[in-house]
């Protein structure tokens, strides 16, 4: 067969249009929105066939690096590399860095399948066929974008107007169209000449880089320097921050596809959504006879055409139509499902107020490479948390300047080091960690370790951690 395809998975987005479940610290690509695994894990599964693909290159930001590594390990999908963006610079610099890394690893003949990690896609026979056709077209020298044949007039997507026919079902790109109003969207869908812009591509790496250098030289130069000066950090590749910061904040559509003469669109019909709103989640989900989608502890009565999701509290909805109700552990969103695109504007307002900004950033439960913690009670000079540590994992060797801690084991076995002395604690046993002591927590067992942590002191912020030794490179 021809040279295997190099998947490039874009996993750095911090979108909050699916708030309150999606937050900047754990955005939608790492959430289980469709099925039993995250959208990122589903993307990995689509590129796991070694007969078609080499192990993927993932590009993300440093904050998500352990989420990427953990979910890839859980999915059983090896990775060629995880590139860490030091700053958000949109898709053109990210794809450029991945293309440069792919050429260095696989040679000038590398063909890249660019895949956002937060899309819902049915990996049907039609999908596989489209991938193979796109790869053949890319090897002929074209830069291919996947255009989704529209099923209805959608104002939340950009569109691609098709031109003259090429080979393998592809067509030249006549032009890209920004998100239209409803009347214009109806006209474009009726014409049969337009497809939705999916943000997925198939590119010859060298062809793309040559076009980028010609059409957006600043982007190419910044990416090339960032890759040349990158450094290895554990299993990750950190792009050079000074070089990457000079890259323009520009999408690959603007940088290359709207200017190049090599663009081709491949219209496809497989099930696809960018899940850019709760309305899009509803459209892609199985629904009951009243056209409702419900997940979690939910009771619906005389309710139609609605989406109701709860992560904890039981939500009961009576006598409503066209509503979205999303209940996380610390926030609830209620709005018209048909106007779910407005969530992004609401999140901007929440970010502007100091008292609500944290609701857009983190959940009550925060995840770490060793496990995570949930904040249960926060008071004046004290805080109660639930810690959970995965089997075989351990926290950093650390100390605090402003707080002391009590740990009570509620499940599993804890190995606790305090000032060099090691203790083994089992269920219902506890230990006191005085202010300033050097300490470490580990789970030597085979089941999840759970503890209740009570912090007391003058300052309880997460930045009061002095790491002395850390296997995750955070010292």
HUZIRA-V824048 format. One line per field, one symbol per residue. ss: DSSP state (2 for helix, 1 for strand, 0 for the rest). psi: psi as a letter, one per 20 degrees, with the letter a starting at -180 (. if undefined). A space follows every 10 residues. Layout:
# HUZIRA-V824048
ss->???
psi->???
This chain:
# HUZIRA-V824048
ss->0000111111 0000000000 0010010222 0000000022 2222220000 0011111111 1222222222 2222200011 1111100002 2222222222 2222220000 1111110001 1000222222 2222222220 0011111110 0000000011 1111100001 1111111000 0222222222 2001111111 1111222222 2222202222 2222222200 1110011100 2222200000 0222222000 0011111100 0110000222 2222000000 0011100111 1001001111 0000111100 1011111000 0111112222 2222222222 2202222222 2000111100 1111111110 0111111110 0001001110 0011111111 1001111100 1111100001 1110000011 1100000011 1111111000 0000011110 00000
psi->rrpqqopopo kiqkqkikqj gprhimrhhj qnhnairrhg hhgghikioi ihqrqqpppa rhhjhhgggg hgghikoqqg qopopiqoka hghghgghgg hgghgirhjp ppopoqjkqp pomrhhgggg ggghggghii jqopppppop iropiiqrqp pqcqqbrkir qqogrqprpr rhghgggggh hjiqrqohjq rpppghgghg hghhhmhggg gggghhghjq qpocjqooqp hgghhipqnq qhghhghihq jjpqpopqjq pqqjljrhhh gghiqpqaij kqpqpanppp pkqqlrpppp jfqpppppkq qlqpoooaij qppprphiki iihhhghggh hiphhighii gqrhpqqrhi daqppgppao jqqpqpqppq piqqrqorrq iiqrqppppi pappoppoli ppqppapjqr qpoqpiqprq pqoiairppp qppopqahpj qiiloophpp ijkj.
